């Protein structure tokens, strides 16, 4: 776990919760903490910080704010995804989902509060570099809402006919694109050259998630398994089979490495993608090392 990222997320959440014993509603305050800590792998903010470092990271305070904001949006999306109107999940990250622990009304408010807090964090960091902060807010908003953000991704699940490519790009890819582009912006670089890397990493994570959903147990995943089949969702495993999905995953990751823009930390980013490739592959499919 990156100490820098955890500190940034903790500082952001403290801002959103208000002081202990203050006037804020205590159950909602506790639900925010439940939604964010302990975190998962913090993959999206880690990618963001890695890209910023690769590009020079000359405004680390702004990078930290961007990383925290992105993770807050991700955590909010998990709270909402787990609600009875969507996945109706009981477990997330090995513990009860927010709506199981605090009730559905508080869970809806917790997700909403985390989304609003993410943009407040970026606004508060704007003094150091206003133009970069405005760009960070624009990209995060674009990748959160409609027509191509994670809200659109969830919306595809209510359509009679699903554009699978658009569904995956929005539901999973959007925040990975935000990660690479926001890392570049925080370090003063143009975001457009970084979109392909984020899209490819996002696509790889979607395929890996499809594989895990099909092959692993709830105990191994820390969340319900077999959800794609249960909800008749588009899935790389359903479309390509297990081995076909594994081959597709390898192709995507090779393309991701090739798409890394020229920058001082290019080799470091390539190593990061390779490391994530090994972590993403379900244990049952990893080669035996002699």
Secondary structure as UniProt FT lines:
FT   HELIX           3..17
FT   TURN            20..21
FT   HELIX           26..36
FT   HELIX           43..54
FT   TURN            55..56
FT   HELIX           60..81
FT   TURN            84..87
FT   STRAND          91..92
FT   TURN            93..94
FT   STRAND          95..96
FT   HELIX           98..102
FT   HELIX           104..124
FT   HELIX           126..128
FT   HELIX           130..144
FT   TURN            146..148
FT   HELIX           150..156
FT   TURN            157..158
FT   HELIX           164..168
FT   HELIX           169..173
FT   HELIX           174..186
FT   TURN            187..188
FT   HELIX           192..194
FT   HELIX           195..215
FT   HELIX           218..221
FT   HELIX           227..230
FT   TURN            231..232
FT   HELIX           236..258
FT   TURN            264..265
FT   HELIX           266..280
FT   HELIX           283..285
//
